[in-house]
Amino acid sequence: MNKYLSAVAISACLCTLAAAQSPVSPYSLFGIGSIDNSSHGAYTGMGGIGTGLRESNVLNTANPASLTAMKKQTFVLDLAARGGMSYLAGQGRGAFSGNGNLDHIGMGFRIGSFVSAAVNLTPLSNVEYRIRKETFIEGSGEKMTTVYSGSGGLHKIGLSLGFDVFRDLSVGITGSIIMGQITHTESSDYWTSRYKSVSNVTPYLNFGIQYHRQTGKYSSITAGITGGYRKKFSMHNTTDISDNADSTVVSEKVSPSTVQNIPAFVGAGISYSTRTMTVGIDYSFQAYSSVNSGNALVEYKNMNRISAGISYTPNQYDVRHYWKRIQFLFGASVDGSHILTGKSEGLNWSVSAGMKFPFRNSNFLYWTLEYDRYGFPVTNRNTVSENCLSLTLGISFAEGWFIRRKFE
């Protein structure tokens, strides 16, 4: 247990250090930032599906009902980091930016014959942007440079419970605590203004259900449903202005609190598995229209998302040829962006590919390469398209614990 506790402690420290490193996006300026819709864990390479997936050695946070697939007296630890490059283009200009951070950390285990549990830490939203603007000083030919930047975001610490209701039916619930801080900064050659928003600690619940049925000796089908309600929370705001000459705070005041919402959502998924292959598809609806963008030029709308994925393992039981036990994953997703700029609607899509490398029983290393395209109609001069290429590296341990060894 010492090595697992050490891994958890180190990962928690890394997550704190990485909290300021988020995907760079000018659209994270609005509302609570860019909503994190990415998959977390070994299913990232399958287009982010997970509502209708379950495996005994995989920690699936997309549907808490899937936790009942874990074996008795088994401890699962999953952690991963993500990094990548983004290319932003608009109005005939383009720019590259890089980012990297700890993607998630989670651990799960069986509590009893009919109950499983998991604890995980994942991002809810990210804020990371930097915009440079030059203007002429009135009455002179000199230019003044102003830099607008932002950092921070919201995070979820969740406890998930999965319950076996019947032989083929399971339900689950995740109780999360949402918290975080967002900072918007406006800086010139002479002064710097910082607007800080700190979320109050907000409890939140979401639910899941799964039906799993063996259709043959080596085949099965799994269907799942997930959902969560809209949740209001407060952001407590402060503004301070400092002199760049000696970093002295010239003015500091408490700004009025603002109210934000975590959007309601519902999702459904189904998958079919054989001895060598798994195929699945997910659909989700998210009611982003309840979220306040904080800008009159930008509106949020409800979003629909479809994801599909496939995994293939040549022969997971082949002890002579290691490459036949490697799992290959492919996936894709498409959604209508939840952002409206000048009444223009965007279309986002992504493709992904990955591999899982097993080692020592049910443990495995995995990586996923993902390309995301976030786009708006090019006729709108106020929009920016984003092209992101990211790499996720992770490791998953599934080890027995509290097992009494017998010697004869």
ZIMOZI-V871357 format. One record per backbone hydrogen bond with DSSP energy under -0.5 kcal/mol. NH is the residue of the N-H (numbers start at 0). CO is the residue of the C=O. If there is no record, write none. Layout:
BEGIN
nh->[NH;NH]
co->[CO;CO]
END
This chain:
BEGIN
nh->[4;5;6;7;8;9;10;11;12;13;14;15;16;17;18;18;19;20;21;24;27;28;29;30;32;33;34;35;36;40;43;44;45;46;47;48;52;57;59;60;65;66;67;68;69;73;74;75;76;77;78;79;80;81;82;83;84;85;86;87;88;89;92;94;96;98;100;102;103;104;105;106;107;108;109;110;111;115;116;117;118;119;120;121;122;123;124;125;126;128;130;132;134;136;139;143;145;146;147;147;148;148;149;150;151;152;153;154;155;156;157;157;158;159;160;161;162;163;164;164;165;169;170;171;172;173;174;175;175;176;177;178;180;181;182;183;184;185;186;187;191;192;193;194;195;195;196;197;198;198;199;201;203;205;206;207;208;209;210;211;212;214;215;219;220;221;222;223;224;225;226;227;228;230;232;234;235;235;236;236;237;238;239;240;241;242;243;243;245;246;247;249;249;250;252;254;254;257;259;261;262;264;265;266;267;268;269;270;271;272;273;277;278;279;280;281;282;283;284;285;286;287;289;290;292;297;298;300;302;304;305;306;307;308;309;310;311;312;313;314;317;318;321;323;324;325;326;327;328;329;330;331;332;333;334;335;336;336;339;340;341;341;343;345;346;347;348;349;350;351;352;353;354;355;356;357;358;361;362;362;363;364;365;366;367;368;369;369;370;371;372;373;374;374;379;380;382;384;385;386;387;388;389;390;391;392;393;394;395;396;398;400;403;404]
co->[0;1;2;3;4;5;6;7;8;9;10;11;12;13;14;15;16;17;19;127;24;25;26;292;29;125;32;123;34;38;40;41;42;43;42;45;49;54;57;58;62;63;64;65;66;70;398;107;396;105;394;103;392;100;390;98;388;96;386;94;384;92;89;87;85;83;81;79;79;120;77;118;75;116;73;114;114;161;108;159;106;157;104;155;102;153;153;33;151;149;147;145;143;141;136;134;132;186;130;145;146;184;128;182;126;180;124;178;121;176;119;155;174;117;172;115;170;113;162;168;168;209;162;207;160;205;158;173;203;156;201;154;152;196;150;194;148;192;146;190;241;185;239;183;193;237;181;235;179;196;233;177;175;173;226;171;224;169;222;167;220;218;218;272;212;270;210;268;208;266;206;264;204;261;259;257;197;233;234;254;195;252;193;250;191;247;189;241;242;242;242;240;247;240;238;236;252;234;232;230;260;227;284;225;282;223;280;221;278;219;276;310;271;308;269;306;267;304;265;302;263;285;286;287;290;294;339;337;285;283;333;281;331;279;329;277;327;275;325;323;314;316;319;320;321;322;355;311;353;309;351;307;349;305;347;303;334;345;298;343;296;339;340;338;374;334;372;332;370;330;368;328;366;326;364;355;362;397;358;359;395;356;393;354;391;352;367;389;350;387;348;385;346;372;376;378;379;88;373;86;371;84;369;82;367;80;365;78;363;76;74;72;401;402]
END
